Structures are given as structure tokens and as C-alpha cells.
Amino acid sequence: MTGEMIREALAWCSALNLGLLLFWVLWLTLAHDWVYRIHGKWFKLSVEKFDAIHYAGIAFFKTCIFFFNIVPYLALRIIE
């Protein structure tokens, strides 16, 4: 496996993960009440707790994308 292949894989992983993150944010923004009702059937959550959990999840996912996809991609771009 060459450095170019790893770079391409990291670039695609970054693009796919950012797309998933965008989908999550848009879905939660545009269909918040519906998503809350669905989750409310499974779990006893207040709206505030539901929002806090999703906000923390989005922040964690964004941080993971940055550290595990984008930073290694940029490091490989710098050294090659």
C-alpha cells in the first residue's frame, strides 16, 4: 500500500464522514420533533436531555473526523 493510496482512502473517509455528519445535523434540525417522538417511544428523555445527547454526539463525531481522518490526511500531504 502506497502513501498515495492511504491519502486517497483518508480523503474518501473524510468526505463520507463529513457527509454523514451533515446528514445527522440536517436531519436533527429539520425533523427534530419527529426524531424526538421516535426516540421518546424507546427512552424516557426530556427534550433538553435529547438535545444535549445529540449535541455531544455530533461534537464527538466531528472531533473524531478531524483527528482520525483530516489530520492524518494533511500530515501525509505535508510529508509527500
C-alpha atoms as one frame of an Amber mdcrd trajectory, in Angstrom:
protein
   0.000   0.000   0.000   1.479   3.272  -1.064   1.235   6.645   0.592  -0.933
   7.852  -2.279  -3.451   5.054  -1.672  -3.595   5.849   2.040  -4.084   9.540
   1.263  -6.918   8.752  -1.132  -8.548   6.437   1.406  -8.330   9.104   4.113
  -9.760  11.702   1.729 -12.725   9.444   0.895 -13.232   8.574   4.563 -13.236
  12.276   5.402 -15.734  13.066   2.653 -18.072  10.227   3.626 -17.875  11.011
   7.342 -18.474  14.722   6.759 -21.456  13.800   4.581 -22.814  11.603   7.366
 -22.255  14.402   9.870 -24.077  16.866   7.616 -26.957  14.388   7.226 -27.166
  13.967  11.004 -27.211  17.727  11.623 -29.760  18.412   8.888 -31.969  15.504
   9.931 -31.937  16.641  13.537 -32.519  20.275  12.550 -35.280  19.747  10.012
 -37.101  16.832  11.666 -36.312  17.443  15.334 -39.803  16.823  16.699 -40.304
  13.654  14.666 -36.923  12.237  15.680 -37.640  13.117  19.309 -41.012  11.338
  19.169 -39.392   8.208  17.720 -36.694   8.162  20.397 -39.239   9.077  23.057
 -41.003   5.768  22.427 -37.824   3.871  23.300 -36.295   6.052  26.009 -37.639
   8.378  28.670 -35.837  11.597  27.725 -36.696  15.236  28.123 -36.235  17.451
  25.086 -33.282  19.160  26.792 -31.551  15.843  27.504 -32.276  14.612  23.967
 -30.730  17.770  22.500 -27.713  17.549  24.826 -27.059  13.927  23.864 -27.231
  14.689  20.154 -25.126  17.826  20.510 -22.456  15.861  22.396 -22.615  13.068
  19.813 -22.216  15.496  16.933 -19.297  17.221  18.683 -17.607  13.880  19.416
 -18.113  12.645  15.842 -16.771  15.915  14.415 -13.702  15.698  16.673 -13.075
  12.089  15.636 -13.333  13.001  11.945 -10.834  15.779  12.463  -8.298  13.726
  14.431  -8.611  10.369  12.662  -9.238  11.434   9.056  -8.303  15.036   8.327
  -5.139  15.391  10.442  -3.529  12.171   9.098  -4.506  13.204   5.557  -2.854
  16.605   5.995   0.228  15.027   7.566   0.627  12.727   4.562   0.145  15.674
   2.206   2.924  17.555   4.017   5.487  14.734   4.007   4.960  13.621   0.412
